[in-house]
């Protein structure tokens, strides 16, 4: 009887160890790090993103006039003016949380499909993604990449540098679809990921496979990282750069994708 009990305990320990080995460890390699991306080139490589940046610059004058004088505000800017004035008196951590909560209150709205040819694709690709400026977003809402872009520019207005911010397109393993998040570099090498449910991931990034990242200056590839940080975009660019992103797409090279 004692021998049977001992064999049983050894067997259960072996099963437990096997199960633990099947669970991927949550380690440093799974955390998002800016330096892990391979530089592909200027933001102009993404025409839809570059077009949004041009439109954002065009609306910046009206936005600044609103910040200076409420009487000059277009309707869509009144709320954000109040939030930004409130945020200026907060420390940077609280600014991030406030912007995340405020933007997440807006209406979710999916984009329509459109075809687009980019330097990073072999030919026209079908998109269901149009990057919206903050002004466009505050007028009509948007989908997840528009939420992220608006958070990006509100934090820029509060003094965060472009080097501290990246719009990151990911594969969400739990939702089995593409998803956009805003990554914010913090002191000590930490990165905060701002989510659409008001949460901020500070230590737990492992639900995502990071695909590519953008800011107003550059594009980085996280699927095919290269040791040279200044390597220009030539070949082996990530599939998602020419297909945009999808809430319901499969994890194979998609012909159409959405956020």
Secondary structure, DSSP 8 states (H G I E B T S, - for coil): -HHHHHHHHHHHHHHHHHHHHHS----GGGS--GGGSEEEEEGGGSHHHHHHHHHHHHHHHHHHHHHH-GGG--GGGHHHHHHHHHHTTS-HHHHHHHHHHHHHTS-B-----EEE--TTSSS-EEEE-----HHHHHHH-B-HHHHHHHHHHHHHHTT--GGGEEEEEEEETTTTEEEEEEEEE-GGG-EEEE-TTS-EESS--TTEEEEEEE-SSEEEESSS--S-TT----S---GGGGT---SS--SS--SEEE-
